[in-house]
Every structure is written in structure tokens, then in C-alpha cells.
Amino acid sequence: MTKIAIIGAGLSGLSAARFLKDRAEITLFEKARSVSGRISTRRAEPYFFDHGAQYFTARTKAFNDFIQPLINQGLIERWNARYVKFDNGKIIERKNWINDEPRYVGVPGMNKIAKHLAKELNVHINTRIISLKRGDLWQLTDESGQVYSDFDWVISTTPSPQAAELLPKRFIYYEDIKDVKMHACFSLMLGFSESLPLEFEAAHVIHSDLSWIAVNSHKPGRADPFTLMVHSSEKYSEAHIDDDRETVMQHLMNETSNVIGHDVSIANYKTVHGWRYANNVKRKNCHIFLDPDLKLAACGDWCLGGRVEGAFTSAYNLVNAMKDSVL
Ligand SMILES: Cc1cc2nc3c(=O)[nH]c(=O)nc-3n(C[C@H](O)[C@H](O)[C@H](O)COP(=O)(O)OP(=O)(O)OC[C@H]3O[C@@H](n4cnc5c(N)ncnc54)[C@H](O)[C@@H]3O)c2cc1C
């Protein structure tokens, strides 16, 4: 049977593995201590925070078909939040998502989706791949020097800057991938002993160092006390990604208090996480990075514009191209 190594166990890696597992022997390599990548959930008992993807939409038939079994099992539910848009501390738009396009979340946390998809897959966690070599077949080496051999194919599903570090320059799409920039983001997590009286559960923020504020504990299936999840703007994050975290956290807390009109420094749990590669520029067309001569491929949300559905679609399109031409 064809042996395929997939680097990265976020949504794109796990989706590709699920689609290929009946045709090939799949091994996934994930540098983190668990699967999920950016559809992640941080646990800080009694609080839980989805500190990566907040929710997702499903606009293609393929993605709707993919998530339907998870909806049936209660692992994905609609999040019917009261949505607002803030500009300079004022609400300029209101919607109730119960009457709008469905916004979905993993239940009881976003990472539940990845954990479910990883079942019955062969995933090496805590395994950062640092080099790829091809003789007759592919050989992968991790940062501890452990070698994994005899793969016919390698698929990278890491963010584009990490793919550019790992993929050989003779990969036919190397130059294209090297040019795909990704942007940073900070996630501020706040846990409270009592709820704040807000007029919303989901908010976009414009003309601010913030971009998003959510009542994370309002999402379906969350039993934890009141939590807020705040994201910084792309401009602020790019300028401050290497700054001292305490300074960043204080600034984002002050901004949050100003926007929502409540002092969030009373939170009894506070932390900030910096994502160096959170999102990328929106693209309309999904490019397929498949090199049949080298038996090397790459996919990920950055192929289509940095969203959950984009991560899935990039893997779906790549796998279909592989099935049509090389498997
Ligand atoms: C703060 C934030 C907010 C977001 N909000 C939303 C939202 O509301 N809605 C939405 O649709 N999307 C959102 N997104 C984007 C969404 O999370 C991503 O589009 C999607 O999860 C990407 O999946 P992926 O599999 O392509 O990449 P990832 O999830 O990044 O998976 C890649 C995996 O590769 C692993 N890896 C990297 N290098 C190596 C290596 N050398 N060896 C082994 N493993 C490696 C990483 O650890 C990671 O697990 C958000 C992202 C962030 C960070």
C-alpha cells in the first residue's frame, strides 16, 4: 500500500488523512502535544477558551457533507449569538445569528472536532519534523534526530512560512509558497467569577487595536463560568508580536474595558497567547500544490484565505487531485 506522511494535525492534515486512509497507509506528525492546530481550546480550570478559531461557516456542499455526521453526533452545534459591530466604542450594527447564516462551533470546545477526526489515525504528537530527504522514498527527521523512512509521498499542512522552511527548494511550488505571508494575532483570555451585563456575545471591533470580543462561555455545551475571548487587530499584532506579554496583556485589557464599558481588570484569570501565523490574506481561488515527480504536496488554510472551511477545502481539493492523477 502507498505510504503517506502528513506533517501537521490541524484541520487540513486531519481532513486529508481521513480522505486518504482507505487508499494509503497514513502517518501524521504533529509538533504540539495534541492534535487540532488552530482550532484549539485552552483549559485553565474552571475556565475553557477557544483561543484559535472562534466559529466557522460552511458554504460548500463538500464541507457541509463533511460536518453533518459531527452535527448529528452533537460534536458541532450552531452558535446563536447576539452579534454586534463596535466602532470607536459605539455599536454600529446588530444581528442575531439565530436569523442569519449558521455559525458553527465544536462542542464542548473547538478542539473536539480535531480530536474526533484523529480517532483511529496514526498520529505522532510532540514530533516536530525538521528535515525531508528523498532517495528512492521520503525520509523525515524530527528534532530529536529520530528518522521515519520509506514514505512514497509527503504532504505538508503547516502554515506557509513553516512549509517554506521545511520543503526543498526543488519542490515546483516552492517560490509560490514562500511568498504567501501570514499575519499574527494575540488571544486575550479572561475568566470571571460573575457575568458582565453585555448586550452581545460576539463582536467585531473596527478602528481599534482589537478585532474581536466574544463571550466564550456562551457557546453551546460550555459549562464553565463567564469567560471573554478577545483578539487583537492585525496591525497591532504584527507590530507587537515580539513584545513583552505582560505589556501586551495590559494594553489589550485596557482596550477591552474601553470598548465594552466595563472594567475587565476584575477578571480572576487573565492570560495572553501570541499566534505568529494566525491568518492570511483572503484568496478566492484555491491553488493545488501537488508535485507528482517529487511526490510532494502542500495544503492548508493559506491556500484559500485563512479560515476553517478554507483549511478543509484545500485538503479536499488536493486529495481529489491526487486520487485523479497519482493514487
Ligand atoms: C486567533 C485565531 C482566530 C481565528 N478565528 C477564526 C474564525 O473565527 N473562523 C475561522 O473560520 N477561522 C479562524 N481562524 C483560522 C483557523 O483557525 C484556521 O484557518 C484553521 O484552523 C487552519 O487549519 P490548518 O490545518 O490549515 O492549519 P493549522 O491548524 O495551523 O495546522 C497545522 C499544524 O501543523 C503543525 N506543525 C507546524 N510545523 C510543524 C512541523 N515542522 N512538524 C510537525 N507539525 C508541525 C502545527 O502545530 C499545527 O498543528 C483563526 C485562527 C486564529 C489563530
The ligand as an ORCA input file, in Angstrom:
! r2SCAN-3c Opt
* xyz 0 1
  C      -6.647     33.641     16.771
  C      -7.289     32.960     15.584
  C      -8.624     33.178     15.308
  C      -9.244     32.545     14.224
  N     -10.585     32.714     14.029
  C     -11.196     32.024     13.038
  C     -12.609     32.074     12.920
  O     -13.309     32.680     13.733
  N     -13.176     31.383     11.882
  C     -12.431     30.643     11.005
  O     -13.010     30.033     10.092
  N     -11.096     30.569     11.133
  C     -10.468     31.221     12.133
  N      -9.110     31.117     12.292
  C      -8.337     30.364     11.295
  C      -8.450     28.846     11.502
  O      -8.122     28.506     12.823
  C      -7.501     28.182     10.528
  O      -7.847     28.603      9.224
  C      -7.504     26.659     10.520
  O      -7.636     26.120     11.812
  C      -6.192     26.218      9.859
  O      -6.097     24.795      9.804
  P      -4.810     24.152      9.117
  O      -4.912     22.693      9.307
  O      -4.649     24.677      7.743
  O      -3.549     24.735      9.926
  P      -3.159     24.504     11.486
  O      -4.382     24.362     12.315
  O      -2.207     25.604     11.826
  O      -2.419     23.112     11.460
  C      -1.068     22.976     11.114
  C      -0.406     22.063     12.132
  O       0.948     21.834     11.735
  C       1.718     21.705     12.898
  N       3.126     21.917     12.510
  C       3.715     23.037     12.029
  N       5.011     22.816     11.728
  C       5.236     21.506     12.013
  C       6.392     20.660     11.913
  N       7.564     21.135     11.447
  N       6.282     19.352     12.291
  C       5.107     18.868     12.769
  N       3.988     19.623     12.888
  C       4.045     20.924     12.514
  C       1.170     22.786     13.816
  O       1.480     22.548     15.173
  C      -0.336     22.670     13.526
  O      -0.977     21.795     14.443
  C      -8.477     31.697     13.388
  C      -7.126     31.463     13.680
  C      -6.548     32.066     14.785
  C      -5.106     31.756     15.129
*
